[in-house]
Amino acid sequence: MKYEEIIKKIKNLEIQGAERVAVAAVDAFAEKIKETKDPKELKKYYDELKKTRPTEPGLRNALRYCLENFESNPDVAEFVINHFKESKKKIAKYGAKKIHDGMIVFTHCHSSTVEKILIEAKKQGKNFTVYNTETRPKFQGRITAKVLAEHGIPVKHFVDSAGRTMLRKCDLFLFGCDAITSEGKLINKIGTEMLAECARDSRIPAYSCTNSWKFATKTLYGFDETIEQRDPKEIWDDPPEGVEIYNPAFEITAPDVFTGVISELGIYKPESLIMAIKDAYPWMFKSN
């Protein structure tokens, strides 16, 4: 795909999921690296790409790494894409160990990382069922359901408002992540914290499954991560006068609500993960 086409598809959610968005943006940026080696020109494209989705530090970090290293490494885009690919394999291995025969695993929205964990567990010969939400208003849960069904994993799919009722029947809650803050908070699809609170109250382990490059570095300096507000028409195209539509894509989940984070660096409590990220990727902690 060409640069302009990738930008359009990220904005309209044809390309969705934090890691897929990051990889697509790096592909687009790689196209511009081939056209010019002028840092000022590339900074312009970097700024344009990172604005395509406001709540995506994975995208920002991936592009930042490319911008800061393209002169010393001509294959920097390939390196970054390979990082996400290899990290996902590690996360799948770690996460699959949490799944056992006979389990019911709950998931919300669509996370390619959670998918990989579930598919890896299936490859290991484990028999389990997945319960998943449809995830309004864009129905991303249907993507999860289709992919898992194609891999022979039984799925029970239901409306979002049945989430609490269905989660209480489950043994494990796995969900994705769009951003990790310096305080150990996670930002994920709207509805995640409500479900995580239900899991905690029902003593069901709840893990965010994510690449640690989704760390929102700006939160180190007191800035809040932006919560993307989507077009109200996604919910109601023509509401009556006096009805205001609220359509946030994401919400913040507090670190004391869920069990831990399954990342390529291992499985951590969210506050401990920040130190592990600093050790593994010190460049993220340098002000840019």
C-alpha positions as CSV (number, residue, x, y, z in Angstrom):
1,M,0.0,0.0,0.0
2,K,1.1,3.6,-0.7
3,Y,1.6,6.2,2.0
4,E,-1.7,8.1,1.5
5,E,-3.7,4.8,1.4
6,I,-2.2,3.6,4.7
7,I,-3.1,6.9,6.4
8,K,-6.7,6.7,5.2
9,K,-7.1,3.1,6.3
10,I,-5.6,3.7,9.7
11,K,-8.0,6.7,10.3
12,N,-11.1,4.8,9.2
13,L,-10.2,1.6,11.1
14,E,-9.7,-0.5,8.0
15,I,-6.3,-1.1,9.7
16,Q,-7.0,-1.5,13.4
17,G,-5.4,-3.0,16.4
18,A,-2.4,-1.2,18.0
19,E,0.3,-3.3,16.6
20,R,-1.1,-3.6,13.1
21,V,-1.5,0.2,13.1
22,A,2.2,0.6,14.2
23,V,3.5,-1.8,11.6
24,A,1.4,-0.2,8.8
25,A,2.7,3.3,9.8
26,V,6.3,2.0,9.8
27,D,5.6,0.6,6.3
28,A,4.4,4.0,5.2
29,F,7.4,5.7,6.8
30,A,9.8,3.3,5.1
31,E,8.4,4.5,1.7
32,K,9.3,8.0,2.6
33,I,12.8,7.0,3.8
34,K,13.4,5.6,0.3
35,E,12.4,8.9,-1.2
36,T,14.4,11.2,1.0
37,K,17.1,11.2,3.6
38,D,16.4,14.7,4.8
39,P,15.6,14.6,8.5
40,K,13.4,17.7,8.3
41,E,11.3,16.1,5.6
42,L,11.0,12.8,7.4
43,K,10.0,14.6,10.6
44,K,7.1,16.1,8.7
45,Y,5.9,12.6,7.7
46,Y,6.6,11.3,11.3
47,D,4.3,14.0,12.6
48,E,1.6,13.3,10.1
49,L,1.6,9.6,10.7
50,K,1.6,9.8,14.5
51,K,-1.6,11.9,14.3
52,T,-3.6,9.2,12.5
53,R,-4.6,7.7,15.8
54,P,-4.1,9.7,19.0
55,T,-4.2,6.9,21.6
56,E,-1.4,4.8,20.1
57,P,2.1,5.1,21.7
58,G,3.1,1.9,20.0
59,L,2.8,3.8,16.7
60,R,4.6,6.8,18.1
61,N,7.5,4.8,19.5
62,A,7.9,2.7,16.4
63,L,8.1,5.8,14.2
64,R,10.4,7.6,16.6
65,Y,12.8,4.6,16.5
66,C,12.8,4.8,12.7
67,L,13.3,8.6,12.7
68,E,16.2,8.4,15.2
69,N,18.0,5.5,13.5
70,F,17.4,5.6,9.8
71,E,20.8,7.2,9.1
72,S,22.8,4.5,11.0
73,N,20.6,1.6,10.0
74,P,19.2,1.5,6.4
75,D,17.0,-1.4,7.4
76,V,15.5,0.2,10.4
77,A,11.9,-0.3,9.3
78,E,12.5,-4.0,8.8
79,F,14.1,-4.1,12.3
80,V,11.1,-2.5,13.9
81,I,8.5,-4.7,12.1
82,N,10.6,-7.8,13.1
83,H,10.6,-6.6,16.7
84,F,6.8,-6.7,16.8
85,K,6.7,-10.0,15.0
86,E,9.2,-11.8,17.3
87,S,7.8,-10.2,20.4
88,K,4.3,-11.5,19.6
89,K,5.7,-15.0,19.4
90,K,7.2,-14.7,22.9
91,I,4.0,-13.3,24.3
92,A,2.1,-16.1,22.8
93,K,4.4,-18.7,24.4
94,Y,4.1,-17.0,27.8
95,G,0.4,-16.4,27.6
96,A,-0.4,-20.0,26.5
97,K,1.0,-21.3,29.8
98,K,-1.9,-19.6,31.6
99,I,-4.5,-21.6,29.6
100,H,-5.4,-25.2,30.7
101,D,-7.7,-27.9,29.4
102,G,-11.4,-27.2,30.1
103,M,-11.0,-23.5,30.7
104,I,-13.3,-20.8,29.5
105,V,-11.3,-17.7,28.5
106,F,-13.0,-14.3,28.2
107,T,-11.8,-11.6,25.9
108,H,-13.0,-8.2,24.9
109,C,-12.7,-6.4,21.6
110,H,-10.0,-7.5,19.1
111,S,-6.4,-8.0,20.0
112,S,-4.1,-9.7,17.6
113,T,-1.8,-10.5,20.6
114,V,-4.6,-12.2,22.5
115,E,-5.5,-14.1,19.3
116,K,-1.9,-15.4,19.0
117,I,-2.0,-16.6,22.6
118,L,-5.2,-18.5,22.1
119,I,-4.1,-20.0,18.8
120,E,-0.7,-21.1,20.4
121,A,-2.6,-22.8,23.3
122,K,-4.7,-24.6,20.7
123,K,-1.6,-25.7,18.8
124,Q,-0.3,-27.1,22.1
125,G,-3.3,-29.4,22.1
126,K,-5.3,-27.6,24.8
127,N,-9.1,-27.7,24.7
128,F,-10.8,-24.6,25.9
129,T,-13.7,-22.3,25.0
130,V,-13.5,-18.5,24.4
131,Y,-16.3,-16.1,25.4
132,N,-16.1,-12.8,23.7
133,T,-18.0,-9.5,23.4
134,E,-19.2,-8.1,20.1
135,T,-17.7,-4.8,21.0
136,R,-19.9,-2.0,19.8
137,P,-20.1,0.3,17.9
138,K,-17.6,-1.2,15.3
139,F,-18.0,-4.8,16.3
140,Q,-14.3,-5.6,16.5
141,G,-15.2,-8.7,18.6
142,R,-16.5,-10.3,15.5
143,I,-13.0,-10.2,14.0
144,T,-11.8,-12.2,17.1
145,A,-14.6,-14.7,16.8
146,K,-14.0,-15.3,13.1
147,V,-10.3,-15.8,13.5
148,L,-10.6,-18.2,16.5
149,A,-13.4,-20.2,14.8
150,E,-11.1,-20.6,11.7
151,H,-8.5,-22.2,14.0
152,G,-11.0,-24.7,15.5
153,I,-11.5,-22.8,18.8
154,P,-15.1,-22.8,20.1
155,V,-16.4,-19.3,20.7
156,K,-19.5,-18.0,22.5
157,H,-20.2,-14.5,21.2
158,F,-22.6,-12.0,22.9
159,V,-23.7,-8.4,23.3
160,D,-21.5,-6.1,25.4
161,S,-24.2,-5.7,28.0
162,A,-24.0,-9.5,28.8
163,G,-20.3,-9.1,29.6
164,R,-20.6,-9.2,33.4
165,T,-23.0,-12.2,33.3
166,M,-20.8,-14.2,31.0
167,L,-17.5,-13.3,32.6
168,R,-18.6,-14.8,35.9
169,K,-18.7,-18.2,34.1
170,C,-15.0,-17.9,33.0
171,D,-11.6,-18.9,34.4
172,L,-9.4,-16.3,32.8
173,F,-9.7,-12.9,31.2
174,L,-7.2,-11.9,28.5
175,F,-7.4,-8.4,26.9
176,G,-5.2,-6.2,24.7
177,C,-3.7,-2.8,25.4
178,D,-3.3,0.4,23.5
179,A,-1.2,2.3,26.0
180,I,0.8,1.9,29.2
181,T,1.3,4.9,31.4
182,S,4.3,5.7,33.7
183,E,1.9,5.1,36.6
184,G,1.2,1.5,35.5
185,K,-2.3,2.4,34.2
186,L,-3.5,0.7,31.0
187,I,-5.6,2.2,28.3
188,N,-7.7,-0.2,26.2
189,K,-11.0,-0.5,24.5
190,I,-13.9,1.2,26.4
191,G,-15.5,-1.4,28.7
192,T,-12.2,-3.0,29.7
193,E,-12.1,-1.6,33.3
194,M,-15.7,-2.5,34.0
195,L,-14.9,-6.1,33.0
196,A,-11.6,-6.2,34.8
197,E,-13.4,-5.0,38.0
198,C,-15.9,-7.8,37.6
199,A,-13.0,-10.3,37.1
200,R,-11.3,-9.0,40.3
201,D,-14.5,-9.2,42.3
202,S,-15.0,-12.8,41.1
203,R,-11.4,-13.7,41.7
204,I,-10.8,-14.4,38.0
205,P,-7.2,-13.7,36.8
206,A,-7.1,-10.8,34.3
207,Y,-4.1,-10.1,32.2
208,S,-3.3,-7.4,29.6
209,C,-1.4,-8.9,26.7
210,T,0.8,-6.4,25.0
211,N,4.1,-5.4,23.5
212,S,6.0,-3.1,25.8
213,W,6.6,-0.5,23.1
214,K,3.1,0.7,23.8
215,F,4.6,2.6,26.8
216,A,3.4,6.2,26.6
217,T,6.7,8.0,27.2
218,K,5.0,11.5,27.5
219,T,3.3,10.4,30.7
220,L,6.8,10.4,32.4
221,Y,6.6,14.2,32.1
222,G,3.1,14.8,33.5
223,F,1.2,14.7,30.2
224,D,-1.9,12.5,30.0
225,E,-2.4,10.0,27.2
226,T,-5.1,11.2,24.9
227,I,-8.4,9.2,24.9
228,E,-9.6,9.1,21.3
229,Q,-13.1,10.3,20.7
230,R,-14.7,8.7,17.7
231,D,-17.3,10.1,15.3
232,P,-20.8,10.1,17.1
233,K,-22.3,8.8,13.8
234,E,-20.7,5.4,14.6
235,I,-23.3,5.1,17.3
236,W,-26.4,7.0,16.0
237,D,-26.3,8.6,12.6
238,D,-29.3,10.9,13.1
239,P,-30.1,11.3,16.8
240,P,-33.1,13.5,17.9
241,E,-32.5,17.0,19.0
242,G,-31.3,17.2,22.6
243,V,-29.5,13.8,22.5
244,E,-25.7,14.2,22.7
245,I,-23.6,11.1,21.7
246,Y,-20.5,10.2,23.7
247,N,-18.2,7.8,21.8
248,P,-14.8,7.3,23.4
249,A,-12.7,4.5,21.8
250,F,-10.7,3.8,25.0
251,E,-10.7,4.1,28.8
252,I,-8.1,3.9,31.6
253,T,-7.8,0.8,33.7
254,A,-6.2,1.2,37.1
255,P,-3.2,-1.1,37.9
256,D,-4.9,-2.5,41.0
257,V,-7.8,-3.8,39.0
258,F,-6.1,-6.5,37.0
259,T,-3.6,-9.3,37.7
260,G,-0.7,-8.4,35.5
261,V,0.8,-7.8,32.0
262,I,2.0,-10.5,29.7
263,S,4.7,-8.8,27.5
264,E,7.7,-9.9,25.4
265,L,9.8,-9.1,28.5
266,G,7.9,-11.5,30.7
267,I,4.8,-11.4,33.0
268,Y,4.9,-8.4,35.4
269,K,2.7,-6.4,37.7
270,P,2.1,-3.1,35.7
271,E,4.2,-0.9,38.0
272,S,7.2,-3.4,37.8
273,L,6.9,-3.5,34.0
274,I,7.9,0.1,33.7
275,M,11.4,-0.7,35.2
276,A,11.7,-3.7,32.9
277,I,11.0,-1.5,29.9
278,K,13.6,1.1,31.0
279,D,16.2,-1.7,31.3
280,A,15.3,-3.2,27.9
281,Y,14.7,0.0,25.9
282,P,16.5,2.9,27.5
283,W,16.0,5.1,24.4
284,M,12.3,5.4,25.2
285,F,13.2,7.3,28.4
286,K,15.2,9.9,26.6
287,S,13.2,13.1,26.0
288,N,12.4,13.6,22.3
